[in-house]
Amino acid sequence: MLASGMSACKSKKKAAEATKPPTGEVEVTVLCSGPDYFTNKDYFRANAVGESMDQQTAKSKSLNAARGQLAADINTMVKRVVDNYVNSREMNNQEQLEERFEGLTREVTEQRLSGTRTICEKLTKTPEGTYKSYIAIELSAQDLLSAYNERLSKDDQLRIDYDYERFKETFDQEMENMKGK
């Protein structure tokens, strides 16, 4: 029993050494970052850092950068959803339909970004006297899907070709693929 306890300690020590940065490098910890702040099947998430001599400007920079990243991630994912959805539907007016979806994507994304929720916010002061704002935000995937459904259902041209259940299935599959990204 003593031997197994000693070997367990040795393996923990080796594991700790294996995660140390190479000589001459220092590991940097980024606040409001890491696996807890990755997009998953339920939430789109983004984080950012802003730095300024002014505290409020640092916060504004980090929030704007995080929102920009969130919007880019949403647009990329929804583009894949639309491509997969339209291709699976094999519609004659595919190009026109994709253009309409893309227009609605921009509109819904801009509208929904106001519904983001801050899940982490830290403010530090650097040795140089500047402020660094770290922020992580999230947006509910289901809220976004509901907003798309509402807008798509109101569009006369798209309503003819729109199948909510198939769109939702495609959306949910893409969200599942987003895990850990």
MDTraj code that builds the backbone (N, CA, C; nanometers):
import mdtraj as md
import numpy as np

residues = "MET LEU ALA SER GLY MET SER ALA CYS LYS SER LYS LYS LYS ALA ALA GLU ALA THR LYS PRO PRO THR GLY GLU VAL GLU VAL THR VAL LEU CYS SER GLY PRO ASP TYR PHE THR ASN LYS ASP TYR PHE ARG ALA ASN ALA VAL GLY GLU SER MET ASP GLN GLN THR ALA LYS SER LYS SER LEU ASN ALA ALA ARG GLY GLN LEU ALA ALA ASP ILE ASN THR MET VAL LYS ARG VAL VAL ASP ASN TYR VAL ASN SER ARG GLU MET ASN ASN GLN GLU GLN LEU GLU GLU ARG PHE GLU GLY LEU THR ARG GLU VAL THR GLU GLN ARG LEU SER GLY THR ARG THR ILE CYS GLU LYS LEU THR LYS THR PRO GLU GLY THR TYR LYS SER TYR ILE ALA ILE GLU LEU SER ALA GLN ASP LEU LEU SER ALA TYR ASN GLU ARG LEU SER LYS ASP ASP GLN LEU ARG ILE ASP TYR ASP TYR GLU ARG PHE LYS GLU THR PHE ASP GLN GLU MET GLU ASN MET LYS GLY LYS".split()
xyz = np.array([
    [0.0827, -0.1183, 0.0000],
    [0.0000, 0.0000, 0.0000],
    [0.0878, 0.1255, 0.0000],
    [0.1928, 0.1225, 0.0771],
    [0.2855, 0.2342, 0.0826],
    [0.3522, 0.2558, -0.0525],
    [0.3863, 0.1473, -0.1204],
    [0.4513, 0.1562, -0.2523],
    [0.3567, 0.2185, -0.3546],
    [0.2304, 0.1795, -0.3508],
    [0.1356, 0.2366, -0.4479],
    [0.1118, 0.3843, -0.4190],
    [0.1124, 0.4233, -0.2926],
    [0.0974, 0.5645, -0.2557],
    [0.2149, 0.6469, -0.3042],
    [0.3350, 0.5904, -0.2931],
    [0.4549, 0.6619, -0.3382],
    [0.4561, 0.6757, -0.4898],
    [0.4116, 0.5711, -0.5607],
    [0.4104, 0.5801, -0.7073],
    [0.3044, 0.6793, -0.7542],
    [0.1953, 0.6899, -0.6800],
    [0.0919, 0.7885, -0.7151],
    [0.1466, 0.9294, -0.7003],
    [0.2249, 0.9524, -0.5937],
    [0.2856, 1.0843, -0.5729],
    [0.3842, 1.1164, -0.6837],
    [0.4632, 1.0141, -0.7243],
    [0.5599, 1.0342, -0.8325],
    [0.4894, 1.0696, -0.9628],
    [0.3776, 1.0005, -0.9925],
    [0.3071, 1.0270, -1.1182],
    [0.2439, 1.1663, -1.1162],
    [0.1967, 1.2118, -0.9992],
    [0.1420, 1.3478, -0.9886],
    [0.2510, 1.4512, -1.0094],
    [0.3693, 1.4241, -0.9538],
    [0.4825, 1.5159, -0.9684],
    [0.5250, 1.5238, -1.1142],
    [0.5311, 1.4087, -1.1828],
    [0.5674, 1.4065, -1.3255],
    [0.4637, 1.4822, -1.4083],
    [0.3366, 1.4641, -1.3768],
    [0.2298, 1.5334, -1.4505],
    [0.2416, 1.6840, -1.4317],
    [0.2729, 1.7280, -1.3092],
    [0.2887, 1.8714, -1.2821],
    [0.4077, 1.9277, -1.3582],
    [0.5163, 1.8510, -1.3627],
    [0.6347, 1.8966, -1.4357],
    [0.6078, 1.9027, -1.5860],
    [0.5286, 1.8088, -1.6363],
    [0.4982, 1.8041, -1.7801],
    [0.4162, 1.9249, -1.8247],
    [0.3421, 1.9869, -1.7332],
    [0.2594, 2.1018, -1.7702],
    [0.3301, 2.2354, -1.7490],
    [0.4529, 2.2313, -1.6987],
    [0.5289, 2.3556, -1.6798],
    [0.5756, 2.4069, -1.8156],
    [0.5788, 2.5391, -1.8315],
    [0.6286, 2.5931, -1.9589],
    [0.7783, 2.5651, -1.9756],
    [0.8254, 2.5638, -2.0992],
    [0.9687, 2.5427, -2.1233],
    [1.0519, 2.6516, -2.0551],
    [1.1773, 2.6226, -2.0327],
    [1.2699, 2.7156, -1.9679],
    [1.2706, 2.8490, -2.0424],
    [1.2629, 2.9565, -1.9672],
    [1.2649, 3.0908, -2.0270],
    [1.1267, 3.1442, -2.0609],
    [1.0259, 3.0590, -2.0537],
    [0.8895, 3.1031, -2.0813],
    [0.8094, 3.1064, -1.9520],
    [0.7153, 3.1993, -1.9456],
    [0.6299, 3.2133, -1.8279],
    [0.4853, 3.1941, -1.8728],
    [0.4138, 3.1087, -1.8019],
    [0.2731, 3.0866, -1.8343],
    [0.1928, 3.2109, -1.7983],
    [0.1038, 3.2502, -1.8884],
    [0.0194, 3.3668, -1.8673],
    [-0.1229, 3.3174, -1.8415],
    [-0.1804, 3.3608, -1.7330],
    [-0.3184, 3.3272, -1.7023],
    [-0.4069, 3.4407, -1.7529],
    [-0.5035, 3.4052, -1.8374],
    [-0.5966, 3.5047, -1.8902],
    [-0.7270, 3.4900, -1.8128],
    [-0.7653, 3.5948, -1.7447],
    [-0.8890, 3.5931, -1.6663],
    [-1.0097, 3.5799, -1.7598],
    [-1.1174, 3.5233, -1.7088],
    [-1.2431, 3.5077, -1.7833],
    [-1.2228, 3.4289, -1.9120],
    [-1.1326, 3.3315, -1.9078],
    [-1.1005, 3.2527, -2.0256],
    [-1.0875, 3.1061, -1.9855],
    [-1.0906, 3.0186, -2.0829],
    [-1.0741, 2.8760, -2.0576],
    [-1.2008, 2.7985, -2.0846],
    [-1.1988, 2.6692, -2.0570],
    [-1.3103, 2.5805, -2.0915],
    [-1.4470, 2.6235, -2.0388],
    [-1.4512, 2.6867, -1.9221],
    [-1.5805, 2.7308, -1.8674],
    [-1.6430, 2.8418, -1.9518],
    [-1.5656, 2.9002, -2.0393],
    [-1.6126, 3.0137, -2.1192],
    [-1.6184, 2.9811, -2.2682],
    [-1.6152, 2.8524, -2.3041],
    [-1.6259, 2.8096, -2.4433],
    [-1.7729, 2.8004, -2.4820],
    [-1.8009, 2.8208, -2.6097],
    [-1.9340, 2.7972, -2.6640],
    [-1.9673, 2.6500, -2.6457],
    [-2.0926, 2.6239, -2.6107],
    [-2.1382, 2.4854, -2.6002],
    [-2.2744, 2.4735, -2.6669],
    [-2.3426, 2.3623, -2.6491],
    [-2.4691, 2.3419, -2.7195],
    [-2.5803, 2.4363, -2.6719],
    [-2.5635, 2.4977, -2.5556],
    [-2.6671, 2.5850, -2.5015],
    [-2.6388, 2.7343, -2.5185],
    [-2.5104, 2.7708, -2.5245],
    [-2.4744, 2.9130, -2.5272],
    [-2.3608, 2.9416, -2.6253],
    [-2.3743, 3.0540, -2.6930],
    [-2.2618, 3.1113, -2.7654],
    [-2.1856, 3.1916, -2.6613],
    [-2.0536, 3.1794, -2.6604],
    [-1.9741, 3.2544, -2.5637],
    [-1.8525, 3.3155, -2.6318],
    [-1.8106, 3.4295, -2.5796],
    [-1.6896, 3.4963, -2.6288],
    [-1.6266, 3.5715, -2.5132],
    [-1.4944, 3.5881, -2.5211],
    [-1.4255, 3.6659, -2.4187],
    [-1.3234, 3.7560, -2.4860],
    [-1.2831, 3.8598, -2.4140],
    [-1.1879, 3.9560, -2.4702],
    [-1.1217, 4.0349, -2.3579],
    [-1.0155, 4.1043, -2.3972],
    [-0.9404, 4.1889, -2.3051],
    [-0.9306, 4.3270, -2.3676],
    [-0.9495, 4.4290, -2.2864],
    [-0.9321, 4.5668, -2.3320],
    [-0.8404, 4.6394, -2.2363],
    [-0.7533, 4.7228, -2.2900],
    [-0.6588, 4.7948, -2.2043],
    [-0.6602, 4.9420, -2.2404],
    [-0.6550, 5.0248, -2.1359],
    [-0.6547, 5.1691, -2.1551],
    [-0.6066, 5.2383, -2.0274],
    [-0.5675, 5.3646, -2.0426],
    [-0.5321, 5.4434, -1.9248],
    [-0.6575, 5.4795, -1.8467],
    [-0.7732, 5.4737, -1.9128],
    [-0.9018, 5.5056, -1.8520],
    [-0.9782, 5.3755, -1.8234],
    [-1.0277, 5.3621, -1.7036],
    [-1.0974, 5.2414, -1.6606],
    [-1.2190, 5.2111, -1.7490],
    [-1.3034, 5.3095, -1.7739],
    [-1.4250, 5.2881, -1.8524],
    [-1.3921, 5.2526, -1.9977],
    [-1.2885, 5.3144, -2.0519],
    [-1.2484, 5.2846, -2.1893],
    [-1.1989, 5.1405, -2.1995],
    [-1.1257, 5.0936, -2.0997],
    [-1.0801, 4.9545, -2.0974],
    [-1.1994, 4.8596, -2.0992],
    [-1.3020, 4.8904, -2.0192],
    [-1.4225, 4.8078, -2.0152],
    [-1.4956, 4.8102, -2.1498],
    [-1.5083, 4.9292, -2.2084],
    [-1.5759, 4.9411, -2.3383],
    [-1.5022, 4.8630, -2.4466],
    [-1.3691, 4.8717, -2.4449],
    [-1.2895, 4.7985, -2.5439],
    [-1.3109, 4.6478, -2.5318],
    [-1.3081, 4.5960, -2.4098],
    [-1.3244, 4.4512, -2.3932],
    [-1.4649, 4.4070, -2.4319],
    [-1.5656, 4.4834, -2.3946],
    [-1.7034, 4.4467, -2.4290],
    [-1.7256, 4.4522, -2.5796],
    [-1.6766, 4.5563, -2.6451],
    [-1.6923, 4.5667, -2.7906],
    [-1.6200, 4.4533, -2.8621],
    [-1.5011, 4.4187, -2.8158],
    [-1.4262, 4.3092, -2.8783],
    [-1.4982, 4.1757, -2.8581],
    [-1.5519, 4.1538, -2.7380],
    [-1.6242, 4.0288, -2.7107],
    [-1.7509, 4.0208, -2.7954],
    [-1.8239, 4.1308, -2.8055],
    [-1.9454, 4.1312, -2.8893],
    [-1.9112, 4.1070, -3.0363],
    [-1.8022, 4.1663, -3.0822],
    [-1.7591, 4.1443, -3.2200],
    [-1.7258, 3.9985, -3.2459],
    [-1.6569, 3.9373, -3.1505],
    [-1.6228, 3.7956, -3.1638],
    [-1.7477, 3.7095, -3.1602],
    [-1.8407, 3.7421, -3.0709],
    [-1.9656, 3.6673, -3.0600],
    [-2.0449, 3.6769, -3.1899],
    [-2.0552, 3.7962, -3.2452],
    [-2.1282, 3.8155, -3.3712],
    [-2.0632, 3.7364, -3.4839],
    [-1.9305, 3.7381, -3.4913],
    [-1.8600, 3.6633, -3.5962],
    [-1.8844, 3.5132, -3.5813],
    [-1.8793, 3.4636, -3.4578],
    [-1.9021, 3.3209, -3.4338],
    [-2.0451, 3.2810, -3.4708],
    [-2.1414, 3.3649, -3.4337],
    [-2.2816, 3.3368, -3.4661],
    [-2.3012, 3.3370, -3.6171],
    [-2.2486, 3.4379, -3.6847],
    [-2.2648, 3.4461, -3.8301],
    [-2.2035, 3.3259, -3.9002],
    [-2.0862, 3.2821, -3.8542],
    [-2.0210, 3.1652, -3.9141],
    [-2.1059, 3.0407, -3.8939],
    [-2.1536, 3.0201, -3.7718],
    [-2.2335, 2.9017, -3.7429],
    [-2.3658, 2.9035, -3.8179],
    [-2.4330, 3.0182, -3.8193],
    [-2.5623, 3.0254, -3.8867],
    [-2.5442, 3.0075, -4.0373],
    [-2.4335, 3.0548, -4.0923],
    [-2.4052, 3.0328, -4.2353],
    [-2.3985, 2.8826, -4.2637],
    [-2.3318, 2.8074, -4.1751],
    [-2.3259, 2.6613, -4.1925],
    [-2.4651, 2.5999, -4.1807],
    [-2.5444, 2.6474, -4.0846],
    [-2.6803, 2.5960, -4.0669],
    [-2.7613, 2.6212, -4.1935],
    [-2.7553, 2.7443, -4.2438],
    [-2.8319, 2.7803, -4.3630],
    [-2.7864, 2.6979, -4.4827],
    [-2.6548, 2.6865, -4.5015],
    [-2.6035, 2.6054, -4.6133],
    [-2.6535, 2.4621, -4.6040],
    [-2.6424, 2.4021, -4.4873],
    [-2.6873, 2.2635, -4.4687],
    [-2.8378, 2.2507, -4.4832],
    [-2.9101, 2.3465, -4.4274],
    [-3.0561, 2.3430, -4.4340],
    [-3.1046, 2.3581, -4.5781],
    [-3.0530, 2.4585, -4.6479],
    [-3.0961, 2.4828, -4.7857],
    [-3.0586, 2.3644, -4.8740],
    [-2.9369, 2.3119, -4.8577],
    [-2.8955, 2.1973, -4.9385],
    [-2.9790, 2.0736, -4.9092],
    [-3.0169, 2.0544, -4.7839],
    [-3.0988, 1.9376, -4.7508],
    [-3.2401, 1.9522, -4.8052],
    [-3.2830, 2.0751, -4.8238],
    [-3.4180, 2.0993, -4.8773],
    [-3.4196, 2.0947, -5.0294],
    [-3.3023, 2.1086, -5.0947],
    [-3.2893, 2.1042, -5.2403],
    [-3.3952, 2.1905, -5.3090],
    [-3.3910, 2.3185, -5.2818],
    [-3.4891, 2.4118, -5.3361],
    [-3.4404, 2.4703, -5.4679],
    [-3.5356, 2.5011, -5.5538],
    [-3.5031, 2.5565, -5.6855],
    [-3.4442, 2.6965, -5.6748],
    [-3.4925, 2.7744, -5.5823],
    [-3.4457, 2.9128, -5.5671],
    [-3.3390, 2.9220, -5.4594],
    [-3.2468, 2.8264, -5.4593],
    [-3.1460, 2.8124, -5.3540],
    [-3.0654, 2.9394, -5.3325],
    [-3.0154, 3.0018, -5.4392],
    [-2.9314, 3.1202, -5.4237],
    [-3.0093, 3.2361, -5.3620],
    [-3.1296, 3.2579, -5.4106],
    [-3.2128, 3.3661, -5.3569],
    [-3.2467, 3.3389, -5.2105],
    [-3.2760, 3.2133, -5.1795],
    [-3.3102, 3.1758, -5.0431],
    [-3.1914, 3.1988, -4.9494],
    [-3.0700, 3.1615, -4.9932],
    [-2.9516, 3.1819, -4.9114],
    [-2.9279, 3.3302, -4.8857],
    [-2.9493, 3.4148, -4.9874],
    [-2.9326, 3.5592, -4.9710],
    [-3.0318, 3.6142, -4.8686],
    [-3.1561, 3.5671, -4.8748],
    [-3.2580, 3.6125, -4.7796],
    [-3.2213, 3.5693, -4.6369],
    [-3.1770, 3.4434, -4.6219],
    [-3.1347, 3.3943, -4.4910],
    [-3.0189, 3.4773, -4.4371],
    [-2.9205, 3.5077, -4.5217],
    [-2.8044, 3.5846, -4.4775],
    [-2.8446, 3.7243, -4.4308],
    [-2.9371, 3.7878, -4.5014],
    [-2.9865, 3.9189, -4.4600],
    [-3.0547, 3.9118, -4.3246],
    [-3.1360, 3.8092, -4.3054],
    [-3.2039, 3.7916, -4.1773],
    [-3.1042, 3.7573, -4.0668],
    [-3.0002, 3.6849, -4.1012],
    [-2.8974, 3.6500, -4.0030],
    [-2.8341, 3.7761, -3.9459],
    [-2.7950, 3.8680, -4.0330],
    [-2.7344, 3.9926, -3.9858],
    [-2.8321, 4.0700, -3.8980],
    [-2.9555, 4.0782, -3.9421],
    [-3.0570, 4.1538, -3.8683],
    [-3.0827, 4.0932, -3.7299],
    [-3.1025, 3.9617, -3.7243],
    [-3.1315, 3.8947, -3.5976],
    [-3.0108, 3.9006, -3.5050],
    [-2.8906, 3.8816, -3.5597],
    [-2.7699, 3.8854, -3.4769],
    [-2.7536, 4.0222, -3.4132],
    [-2.7689, 4.1278, -3.4920],
    [-2.7565, 4.2635, -3.4369],
    [-2.8605, 4.2873, -3.3289],
    [-2.9817, 4.2411, -3.3534],
    [-3.0904, 4.2596, -3.2569],
    [-3.0634, 4.1809, -3.1279],
    [-3.0173, 4.0581, -3.1408],
    [-2.9997, 3.9708, -3.0247],
    [-2.8751, 4.0032, -2.9421],
    [-2.7745, 4.0664, -3.0001],
    [-2.6537, 4.0971, -2.9234],
    [-2.6838, 4.1844, -2.8031],
    [-2.7944, 4.2569, -2.8093],
    [-2.8324, 4.3377, -2.6938],
    [-2.8771, 4.2490, -2.5770],
    [-2.9042, 4.1223, -2.6054],
    [-2.9473, 4.0290, -2.5013],
    [-2.8345, 3.9463, -2.4423],
    [-2.7101, 3.9868, -2.4688],
    [-2.5984, 3.9112, -2.4130],
    [-2.5922, 3.9303, -2.2623],
    [-2.5350, 3.8325, -2.1986],
    [-2.5224, 3.8334, -2.0528],
    [-2.3748, 3.8220, -2.0175],
    [-2.3288, 3.9068, -1.9273],
    [-2.1906, 3.9010, -1.8807],
    [-2.1784, 3.7874, -1.7798],
    [-2.0857, 3.6937, -1.8060],
    [-2.0680, 3.5802, -1.7151],
    [-1.9369, 3.5889, -1.6368],
    [-1.8499, 3.6808, -1.6761],
    [-1.7264, 3.7038, -1.6010],
    [-1.6753, 3.8428, -1.6365],
    [-1.6344, 3.9161, -1.5355],
    [-1.5757, 4.0485, -1.5588],
    [-1.4735, 4.0755, -1.4492],
    [-1.3514, 4.1022, -1.4905],
    [-1.2424, 4.1315, -1.3970],
    [-1.1692, 4.2553, -1.4476],
    [-1.1268, 4.3372, -1.3539],
    [-1.0527, 4.4586, -1.3880],
    [-0.9228, 4.4584, -1.3097],
    [-0.8122, 4.4820, -1.3806],
    [-0.6820, 4.4871, -1.3139],
    [-0.6126, 4.6178, -1.3513],
    [-0.5142, 4.6521, -1.2699],
    [-0.4312, 4.7688, -1.2993],
    [-0.2891, 4.7180, -1.3175],
    [-0.2285, 4.7539, -1.4292],
    [-0.0948, 4.7054, -1.4624],
    [0.0119, 4.7877, -1.3904],
    [0.1339, 4.7365, -1.3856],
    [0.2442, 4.8134, -1.3244],
    [0.2667, 4.9476, -1.3958],
    [0.2288, 4.9545, -1.5236],
    [0.2451, 5.0792, -1.5996],
    [0.1339, 5.1797, -1.5698],
    [0.0359, 5.1392, -1.4895],
    [-0.0722, 5.2301, -1.4518],
    [-0.1934, 5.2260, -1.5432],
    [-0.1964, 5.1330, -1.6396],
    [-0.3144, 5.1215, -1.7259],
    [-0.4111, 5.0199, -1.6664],
    [-0.5340, 5.0247, -1.7126],
    [-0.6369, 4.9307, -1.6680],
    [-0.6550, 4.8237, -1.7748],
    [-0.6756, 4.7001, -1.7283],
    [-0.7079, 4.5895, -1.8176],
    [-0.8423, 4.5341, -1.7744],
    [-0.9314, 4.5259, -1.8704],
    [-1.0643, 4.4722, -1.8449],
    [-1.0758, 4.3376, -1.9160],
    [-1.1090, 4.2347, -1.8398],
    [-1.1301, 4.1004, -1.8931],
    [-1.2799, 4.0733, -1.8850],
    [-1.3370, 4.0245, -1.9934],
    [-1.4808, 4.0004, -1.9920],
    [-1.5145, 3.8744, -2.0708],
    [-1.6175, 3.8053, -2.0273],
    [-1.6740, 3.6917, -2.1001],
    [-1.8244, 3.7131, -2.1040],
    [-1.8821, 3.6939, -2.2213],
    [-2.0264, 3.7124, -2.2387],
    [-2.0862, 3.5878, -2.3030],
    [-2.2170, 3.5746, -2.2887],
    [-2.2851, 3.4619, -2.3516],
    [-2.4210, 3.5052, -2.4038],
    [-2.4696, 3.4254, -2.4987],
    [-2.6011, 3.4463, -2.5582],
    [-2.6659, 3.3099, -2.5721],
    [-2.7862, 3.2970, -2.5247],
    [-2.8573, 3.1697, -2.5290],
    [-2.8827, 3.1271, -2.6738],
    [-2.8439, 3.0050, -2.7064],
    [-2.8663, 2.9518, -2.8409],
    [-3.0161, 2.9379, -2.8680],
    [-3.0929, 2.8987, -2.7667],
    [-3.2373, 2.8818, -2.7865],
    [-3.3073, 3.0160, -2.8071],
    [-3.2606, 3.1211, -2.7371],
    [-3.3167, 3.2545, -2.7598],
    [-3.2886, 3.2998, -2.9023],
    [-3.1686, 3.2703, -2.9487],
    [-3.1316, 3.3064, -3.0856],
    [-3.2167, 3.2283, -3.1857],
    [-3.2329, 3.1001, -3.1627],
    [-3.3157, 3.0168, -3.2506],
    [-3.4596, 3.0677, -3.2545],
    [-3.5134, 3.1051, -3.1397],
    [-3.6502, 3.1587, -3.1336],
    [-3.6612, 3.2883, -3.2134],
    [-3.5599, 3.3736, -3.2030],
    [-3.5609, 3.4995, -3.2783],
    [-3.5559, 3.4724, -3.4285],
    [-3.4751, 3.3736, -3.4704],
    [-3.4715, 3.3372, -3.6122],
    [-3.6071, 3.2846, -3.6572],
    [-3.6650, 3.1971, -3.5772],
    [-3.7946, 3.1395, -3.6126],
    [-3.8991, 3.2484, -3.6298],
    [-3.8999, 3.3437, -3.5378],
    [-3.9966, 3.4531, -3.5456],
    [-3.9786, 3.5343, -3.6743],
    [-3.8539, 3.5703, -3.7051],
    [-3.8263, 3.6506, -3.8257],
    [-3.8523, 3.5711, -3.9534],
    [-3.8112, 3.4446, -3.9562],
    [-3.8306, 3.3633, -4.0763],
    [-3.9790, 3.3384, -4.1021],
    [-4.0550, 3.3226, -3.9954],
    [-4.1985, 3.2987, -4.0095],
    [-4.2720, 3.4217, -4.0620],
    [-4.2161, 3.5407, -4.0400],
    [-4.2803, 3.6643, -4.0857],
    [-4.2437, 3.7010, -4.2288],
    [-4.1400, 3.6367, -4.2839],
    [-4.0952, 3.6672, -4.4194],
    [-4.1785, 3.5856, -4.5184],
    [-4.2609, 3.6532, -4.5987],
    [-4.3529, 3.5840, -4.6890],
    [-4.2821, 3.4890, -4.7854],
    [-4.1699, 3.5328, -4.8425],
    [-4.0987, 3.4478, -4.9377],
    [-4.0382, 3.3263, -4.8705],
    [-3.9785, 3.3446, -4.7549],
    [-3.9127, 3.2340, -4.6868],
    [-4.0118, 3.1384, -4.6207],
    [-4.1246, 3.1905, -4.5767],
    [-4.2224, 3.1081, -4.5053],
    [-4.2664, 2.9879, -4.5895],
    [-4.2740, 3.0047, -4.7205],
    [-4.3163, 2.8971, -4.8100],
    [-4.2194, 2.7789, -4.8016],
    [-4.0886, 2.8099, -4.7960],
    [-3.9869, 2.7058, -4.7970],
    [-3.9344, 2.6695, -4.6590],
    [-3.9826, 2.7352, -4.5553],
    [-3.9251, 2.7207, -4.4220],
    [-3.9917, 2.6090, -4.3432],
    [-3.9112, 2.5179, -4.2916],
    [-3.9566, 2.4072, -4.2077],
    [-3.8845, 2.4217, -4.0739],
    [-3.9548, 2.4734, -3.9729],
    [-3.8923, 2.5037, -3.8439],
    [-3.8239, 2.3818, -3.7834],
    [-3.8904, 2.2684, -3.7835],
    [-3.8330, 2.1494, -3.7186],
    [-3.7026, 2.1078, -3.7853],
    [-3.6976, 2.1140, -3.9180],
    [-3.5739, 2.0776, -3.9871],
    [-3.4656, 2.1824, -3.9611],
    [-3.5043, 2.3103, -3.9615],
    [-3.4081, 2.4165, -3.9331],
    [-3.3538, 2.4005, -3.7913],
    [-3.4428, 2.3740, -3.6951],
    [-3.4020, 2.3550, -3.5552],
    [-3.3087, 2.2351, -3.5426],
    [-3.3399, 2.1275, -3.6106],
    [-3.2555, 2.0079, -3.6066],
    [-3.1147, 2.0403, -3.6599],
    [-3.1081, 2.1130, -3.7698],
    [-2.9794, 2.1525, -3.8276],
    [-2.9055, 2.2466, -3.7326],
    [-2.9773, 2.3419, -3.6742],
    [-2.9196, 2.4374, -3.5788],
    [-2.8628, 2.3639, -3.4577],
    [-2.9416, 2.2739, -3.3993],
    [-2.8984, 2.1994, -3.2810],
    [-2.7751, 2.1138, -3.3116],
    [-2.7695, 2.0554, -3.4302],
    [-2.6535, 1.9742, -3.4681],
    [-2.5286, 2.0614, -3.4768],
    [-2.5405, 2.1792, -3.5347],
    [-2.4260, 2.2700, -3.5434],
    [-2.3831, 2.3175, -3.4053],
    [-2.4787, 2.3412, -3.3148],
    [-2.4433, 2.3808, -3.1782],
    [-2.3692, 2.2671, -3.1077],
    [-2.4108, 2.1450, -3.1303],
    [-2.3422, 2.0314, -3.0720],
    [-2.1994, 2.0241, -3.1229],
    [-2.1785, 2.0570, -3.2491],
    [-2.0444, 2.0566, -3.3084],
    [-1.9560, 2.1704, -3.2545],
    [-2.0175, 2.2747, -3.1984],
    [-1.9443, 2.3905, -3.1480],
    [-1.8777, 2.3644, -3.0136],
    [-1.9114, 2.2577, -2.9463],
    [-1.8569, 2.2277, -2.8129],
    [-1.7054, 2.2425, -2.8125],
    [-1.6560, 2.3193, -2.7197],
    [-1.5126, 2.3306, -2.7006],
    [-1.4402, 2.4171, -2.8016],
    [-1.5137, 2.4854, -2.8867],
    [-1.4472, 2.5721, -2.9853],
    [-1.4345, 2.7108, -2.9335],
])
top = md.Topology()
chain = top.add_chain()
for i, resn in enumerate(residues, 1):
    res = top.add_residue(resn, chain, resSeq=i)
    for name in ("N", "CA", "C"):
        top.add_atom(name, md.element.get_by_symbol(name[0]), res)
traj = md.Trajectory(xyz[None], top)
